Amino acid sequence: MTPPVRTLAVWVPDWPLVAARVDPGTIAAVLRAGRVWACTGAARVAGVVVGLRRRDAQSRCPELQLIPDDPARDARAFEPVIAAVETVVPGVEVMRPGLCVVPSRGGARYFGGDDQLTVQVRQMVRSRTEVACRTGVAGGPFAAVLAARADQVVPPDGTREFLAPMPVELLGQPELAELLRRLGLTTLGDVARLPAPDVLARFGPDGAQAHRLARGRDGHSPTARVPPLELAVSCELDPPADRVELAVFAAKNLAEQVYDRLVDANLACTRIRIEAQTEHGEQFGRVWRHDGPLTAVAIAERVRWQLDGWLAGTAPAVQPTAGVTLLRIVPEEVVTAAGRQLGLWGDGGSAAARVTRALARVQGLLGPDAVMTAQVVGGRGPAERVRLVPWGEPRTDFGPATWGPGGFRPGGFASGGPGARSSAPDDTRSGDSGSDGSGSDREGPDGAPRVRDERNSKPWPGALPGPAPATVLPDPRPAVLSDASGAPVGVTGRCAVTAPPVRLVVAGGVDLEVVAWAGPWPVDERWWDSATHRRKARFQVAPRSGPAWLLALEHGRWWAEAVYD
Amino acid sequence: MAAASVLSPVPRIGTMVPGVERHRGPAGEQLLPVIPGLASLFPEGGLRRGSTVTVADSTSLLLALLSGASRSGAWCAVVGMASFGAVAASESGIALDRLALVAQPGAAWQSVTAALLDAFEMVAVCPSTRVSSTDARRLAARARERGSLLVPLGPWEGADLRLSVTRQHWNGLGDGHGYLRGHQAEIHAEGRGSFARPRQVQLWLAGEDLAGRPAGSTTAAPRSAAVVVREVVA
């Protein structure tokens, strides 16, 4: 069995009275369930002890002042103390208001010993909260708490000796303690001397646990990390939902569950992630952000919109191929519920809040992917330089554009890991986006704009200079660029035009005389990947007056890509 | 006296609170700022909130119109323009994080526009279906009520102001060399009320450091663009 974790316990004596701001000089006590739960030092001098019945306590000390019991107040008031301890050592575990434990090894190493650590903790607690606390260090929380009562640091191998003279009542099992006492085992040292198998055989698991504690082998170790609140909910759909209506019904319940959990935790959610899994194992995820806290209805609404977008979606690329079998709602950003503050003069809050509401309405009409915000990224053609991000998604990563600006690096740098990134900070950022599109990669740190600039500033050989075209055709239009003899203009293998162009005809009724032109800007992209490999040459052509055109020659055919109008 | 000294910092609040600067015209109505090159088109010094301004024939002109308001913190939306050049928008000074694009509203473009007019200072809309005069009036009324600017692309019945590009020219391009550098355009404006008198202005719509300036107003203009600035009052 592993030795118990060195543990620091911080104990504030008579916490309920400290929390109630009762002066230690007054004779006062807090009762719980008719018995004295805690009392001041003055009350103790007057004969009041913890556990005494109310009538007995009042008969011993008629001037005893009774303070109302309020566990919520105790817990609330203890929070600053925990925070103060946490500034010295992380990983505090609260055992009850007034008492907390924390693994001490790291802190002791940092400050140069357990003694220095306890001094630090006490100073910090005193300076931040004006509360005098006692500290103790021993192996395991049980011994540490007892050490804190004695306000001492037990040496690493002295836990058993420290516990030996303690009475068996401290084990926290009154029935067992009574039995042990009748058997003549009055101290923890007596219990510890018994052979473990015999204790287990005679007293059962409770006895074995008591035996372990008495030997200073506290199996319970304080968790080094406060586990985050589990707020996510999921539900399985059986049979799989292949229509929106079926999934929406489940989603509504799910949204209410999430909301209830949030309310229980006194939290409000400003960002949720909706995840769905299909029969074929496809995973879909989308983050929804909201300016104010999301209500149950708002969450349900967003889940419905999202399912609408997936199941009845207009984009076949993101459409599930099978019914949805699993739905999950994960609150990603929670804030303390404080109600929502609306604008004072009835303008419905800030501009951003109004915009968010209006866009939520549009998303309700058309689906969540209908509203986009644009982001300028690196690229050669005008269409490649824009990344459209659905409204509400974080505008931080670069989506599928994983290849580097030089065009010579294959995608998939994401496998480089954090170490690789830090070792080559100059060029691995662009591969940071995570080509797998997995959920957690999408929320980058706030440094994203800097990253974006860095990526933009990279040279993109073959990129077009000058102002960008104001109109970028989503689908390039077929065009014909012809020379003086009426033959189509071509580009030789050495990137020279076969003849100067004089006439441009674009599908859709454009027929103009070319008076100025420039090019080609040759582009040979993704040559390592036969599926996405593109080779084209771009030209800018301008008529005498009117908008100029951006053309591309690909596989011997001319296309109009954009208009400089 | 004491009250005055307390109140004096109040105008600075506008700089602290993110939001649109409230420009006021002589008549007291609120104005949305425009870029300097377009200023001479607007006798009041800006676009009147709640009005309807159509833009024809040029996306660059729309960008120029949006950028003035966007630079001052306004939220803009563009409905029904799948071909909207976001890079050009960013170059013209439009803040892309305050720009919403609804590329394909389909038949619902009117409801979408109406919803956006509630919140956005400027909503540009390219109708995908024919606009009846009732619809046009309804949306214009919505814009007026909300104090937003409706910018339809193409014909629109009852618009307060109609902007169009009468002439445009790109320079920087030679016979097989150079690249498109500067975009000069002549803008024609006419409408109702104070805009009943048609106006014209020439300006740079795009180009190095020139975008948004009146043509010829800067010595840094490319040589080939020796066009004299003129404001024609027809």
Interface residues (C-beta under 8 A of the other chain):
Chain A: S350 A351 A352 R354 V355 R357 A358 L359 R361 V362 L365 L366 A370 V371 M372 T373 A374 Q375 V376 P382 R385 V386 L388 W391 R395 L464 P465 G466 P467 A468 P469 A470 T471 V472 L473 P474 V497 P500 A516 W517 A518 G519 Q540 V541 A542 R544 S545 G546 P547 A548 A562 V563 Y564 D565
Chain B: P18 G19 V20 D57 S58 T59 S60 L62 L63 G73 W75 A82 S83 F84 G85 A86 V87 A88 A89 S90 E91 L96 D97 L99 A100 L101 V102 A103 Q104 P105 G106 A108 S111 V112 A115 L116 D118 A119 F120 E121 R167 Q168 H169 W170 G172 L173 G174 D175 G176 H177 G178 Y179 L180 R181 G182 H183 A206 G207 A211
